[in-house]
């Protein structure tokens, strides 16, 4: 599907709503408040449904990511398509320019789409799994004899990737043994074949009883072959590279608070990069995800890095 196809197939609000109904109500309209299927259409407003048991009036966008939005649905669909098809993401400023809307509206729109992406299931990883950590933010100042780093703004990102499988990104407090062990237990299956990391000492205890292979980056070793197995962390590092190109080239500035949302977007898109129905799959998550209010999105702001 191309952007031209999106505009051709969903050229009106009615066509957009028809798709959302098929995705959200595959077996017919259901009340989002009580789950009752015995609802009926009101003639006082277009597409307005009424649930008699809980006396709730609703439409297909009620209690969804689309709730209370004044944007035309085609703008939602087009922005969703652009986010899905942009390997390094798309900035709110770019959306603002393309659709002639305010930056606040564009920023809120993109974050609601990311919220839906973050709500997807995360099956446990197995097989050969690579794990690594990286840092984003915290620019180096005055490199030389007295160089210093803005470490307070550096954010730790843990990456876990199953070879020929899914990717996981997490913003972490640190890269210590306890933190790494937590992410291993929550995301890597107990019957994993092998976990491959670099030579960071914290991984030695964090992997526990799992088979563990390391590459010695300190000695400039980046890949080796052992018993027919390729020992490297290059595949997770390639995912880190894509993430950092997104930060530098597309988003430019993101806050520590919202970093997990951008990680979720990258992870969602990366794991579905070979799916032909990526756009429709994203809309399916958007119609089932919980709403995101602007008040919750902007609460307790963090400094940018």
C-alpha positions in Angstrom: 0.0 0.0 0.0 1.2 3.5 -0.9 0.3 6.9 0.5 -1.7 7.4 -2.8 -3.6 4.3 -2.0 -4.5 5.5 1.5 -6.0 8.7 0.1 -7.8 6.9 -2.6 -9.3 4.1 -0.4 -10.2 6.4 2.5 -11.1 9.6 0.8 -14.0 10.4 3.1 -14.7 10.2 6.8 -17.3 7.6 6.2 -14.8 5.3 4.5 -12.4 5.7 7.4 -15.1 4.9 10.0 -16.1 1.9 8.0 -12.6 0.4 8.3 -12.4 1.2 12.0 -15.7 -0.6 12.5 -14.4 -3.7 10.8 -11.2 -3.6 12.9 -12.8 -2.8 16.2 -16.1 -4.7 15.9 -15.4 -7.8 13.7 -18.6 -9.4 15.2 -20.7 -6.3 15.3 -21.0 -3.1 17.5 -20.1 -3.6 21.1 -20.6 -1.1 24.0 -17.1 0.1 25.1 -18.4 0.6 28.6 -20.2 -2.6 29.5 -19.5 -4.9 26.5 -23.1 -5.3 25.6 -23.7 -6.3 22.0 -27.4 -5.4 21.9 -26.9 -1.8 20.9 -28.9 0.2 18.4 -28.4 3.2 16.2 -29.8 6.6 17.1 -31.3 8.7 14.4 -30.4 12.0 16.1 -26.8 11.8 15.0 -24.7 10.1 12.4 -23.1 6.8 13.5 -24.2 7.4 17.1 -25.1 4.2 18.9 -26.9 3.6 22.2 -26.5 0.9 24.8 -29.7 0.6 26.8 -28.3 -1.3 29.9 -25.7 1.3 30.8 -27.4 4.2 28.9 -24.2 5.0 27.1 -24.0 6.8 23.7 -20.9 6.1 21.7 -19.4 5.8 18.2 -16.6 3.6 16.8 -14.0 6.1 18.0 -15.3 6.4 21.6 -12.8 5.3 24.3 -10.1 4.9 21.7 -6.9 6.7 20.7 -9.1 8.7 18.3 -11.4 9.9 21.1 -12.1 13.7 21.3 -10.0 14.4 18.2 -11.1 17.2 15.9 -8.8 16.1 13.1 -10.2 14.5 10.0 -9.7 10.7 10.1 -7.9 10.8 6.8 -5.2 13.0 8.5 -4.9 10.3 11.2 -4.6 7.6 8.6 -2.0 9.4 6.5 0.1 10.3 9.6 -0.1 6.6 10.7 1.1 5.5 7.3 4.0 8.0 7.3 5.1 6.8 10.7 4.9 3.2 9.7 6.9 3.7 6.5 9.6 6.0 7.8 12.4 3.7 9.0 13.9 6.5 11.2 10.5 8.0 12.2 9.0 11.3 11.3 9.0 14.5 13.4 6.0 16.4 14.7 7.4 19.4 12.9 7.3 17.5 9.6 3.7 16.4 10.3 2.8 20.0 11.1 4.2 21.3 7.8 2.6 18.5 5.7 -0.9 18.9 7.1 -0.9 22.6 8.0 -1.8 22.0 11.6 -0.3 23.4 14.8 2.8 21.9 16.3 0.9 21.0 19.5 -1.7 19.1 17.5 0.9 17.3 15.4 3.0 16.4 18.5 -0.1 15.1 20.4 -1.2 13.2 17.3 2.2 11.4 16.9 2.3 10.5 20.6 -1.2 8.9 20.5 -0.1 6.7 17.6 3.0 5.8 19.6 0.8 4.9 22.6 -1.0 2.4 20.5 2.3 0.9 19.3 3.4 0.5 22.9 0.3 -1.5 23.7 1.2 -4.6 21.6 2.1 -8.0 23.0 5.7 -8.9 23.6 6.4 -12.7 23.4 9.4 -14.1 25.1 12.6 -14.2 23.1 14.4 -17.5 22.4 17.0 -19.1 20.2 20.2 -17.0 19.9 19.6 -13.7 21.7 22.0 -10.6 21.6 21.9 -8.1 24.4 23.7 -4.8 24.7 23.4 -1.3 26.3 23.9 2.1 24.8 23.6 5.8 25.9 21.7 8.6 24.3 22.0 12.2 25.1 24.7 13.8 27.3 26.8 15.7 24.8 30.6 15.8 25.4 31.9 19.3 26.0 35.5 20.4 25.6 37.1 17.1 24.8 40.7 17.2 25.8 42.6 17.3 29.1 39.5 18.8 30.9 36.6 17.3 29.0 33.3 16.7 30.8 30.1 15.1 29.9 26.5 16.2 30.8 25.9 12.8 32.5 22.7 13.9 34.2 21.0 13.9 30.8 22.5 10.7 29.5 19.9 7.9 29.3 20.6 4.2 29.4 18.9 2.1 26.7 18.9 -1.6 27.0 18.5 -3.5 23.7 17.7 -7.2 23.3 17.3 -8.8 19.9 16.6 -12.4 18.9 18.4 -13.3 15.7 15.9 -13.5 12.9 13.3 -12.5 15.4 12.0 -9.6 17.5 13.7 -6.6 19.1 13.2 -5.1 22.5 14.2 -1.6 23.7 14.0 -0.3 27.2 15.0 2.9 29.0 16.8 1.8 32.1 18.0 3.5 35.3 21.5 2.0 34.9 23.4 -0.9 33.4 24.1 -2.8 36.6 23.8 -6.5 37.2 20.4 -6.3 39.0 18.9 -4.1 36.2 20.2 -6.4 33.4 19.0 -9.5 35.2 15.5 -8.0 35.5 15.2 -7.4 31.8 16.6 -10.9 31.0 14.0 -12.6 33.2 11.1 -10.5 31.8 12.0 -10.9 28.1 14.1 -13.9 27.5 12.8 -17.5 27.6 14.2 -19.9 30.1 15.0 -22.3 27.3 17.0 -19.8 25.2 19.9 -21.4 23.4 22.5 -18.7 24.1 22.8 -15.1 25.2 25.5 -13.1 23.5 26.8 -9.9 25.0 29.9 -7.8 25.1 32.5 -8.0 27.9 30.7 -5.7 30.4 31.3 -7.5 33.7 27.7 -6.9 34.9 26.5 -9.5 32.3 28.4 -12.4 33.9 26.0 -12.6 36.9 23.0 -11.2 35.2 22.6 -14.1 32.7 22.4 -16.6 35.5 22.4 -20.2 34.4 21.8 -19.4 30.7 24.6 -20.3 28.2 26.6 -17.1 27.8 29.0 -16.0 25.1 30.9 -12.7 25.0 32.8 -10.7 22.5 35.7 -8.7 23.8 35.1 -5.2 22.6 37.9 -3.9 24.9 40.4 -5.9 22.8 38.7 -4.7 19.6 37.1 -8.1 19.0 33.7 -7.7 17.3 33.0 -11.2 15.8 34.4 -14.7 16.1 33.2 -18.1 15.1 33.1 -20.8 17.8 31.7 -24.4 17.3 29.8 -23.3 14.2 28.3 -20.3 16.0 28.8 -16.7 15.2 29.6 -14.8 18.4 28.8 -11.1 17.8 26.5 -8.3 19.0 26.4 -6.6 15.6 22.7 -7.2 15.0 21.6 -5.5 18.2 24.1 -2.7 17.5 22.6 -2.2 14.1 19.3 -1.6 15.8 20.9 0.9 18.1 22.4 2.7 15.0 18.9 3.0 13.5 17.6 4.4 16.8 20.3 7.0 17.0 19.8 8.0 13.4 16.1 8.6 14.2 17.0 10.8 17.2 19.7 12.8 15.3 18.1 12.9 11.9 14.3 12.9 12.5 13.3 13.8 16.1 16.4 16.0 17.0 15.3 16.6 20.6 13.3 14.3 22.8 12.8 14.3 26.6 13.8 11.6 29.0 10.2 11.2 29.9 9.0 10.5 26.4 12.0 8.4 25.4 10.1 5.1 26.1 7.4 6.2 23.6 10.0 6.7 20.8 11.7 3.4 21.7 8.3 1.7 21.5 7.7 3.2 18.0 11.1 2.0 16.8 10.6 -1.5 18.2 7.0 -1.8 16.8 8.1 -0.7 13.3 11.3 -2.8 13.3 9.5 -6.0 14.4 6.9 -5.6 11.6 9.2 -4.3 8.9 8.5 -7.3 6.6 4.7 -7.3 7.1 2.7 -6.2 4.1 -0.2 -5.2 6.3 1.8 -3.0 8.7 -0.5 0.0 8.2 -3.7 -2.0 8.9 -2.1 -3.8 11.8 -1.2 -0.4 13.3 -4.8 0.9 12.9 -6.0 -2.3 14.7 -3.8 -1.5 17.7 -5.0 2.1 17.6 -8.7 1.1 17.8 -8.1 -1.2 20.7 -5.6 0.8 22.8 -6.6 2.9 25.8 -7.1 6.7 25.2 -4.2 9.1 26.0 -5.2 12.5 27.3 -3.1 15.6 26.8 -3.0 16.2 30.5 -1.4 12.8 31.1 1.0 13.2 28.2 2.3 16.5 29.5 2.4 15.8 33.2 5.8 16.1 35.0 7.9 17.3 32.1 11.6 16.2 31.9 14.4 18.3 30.5 15.4 17.7 26.9 18.7 16.1 26.0 
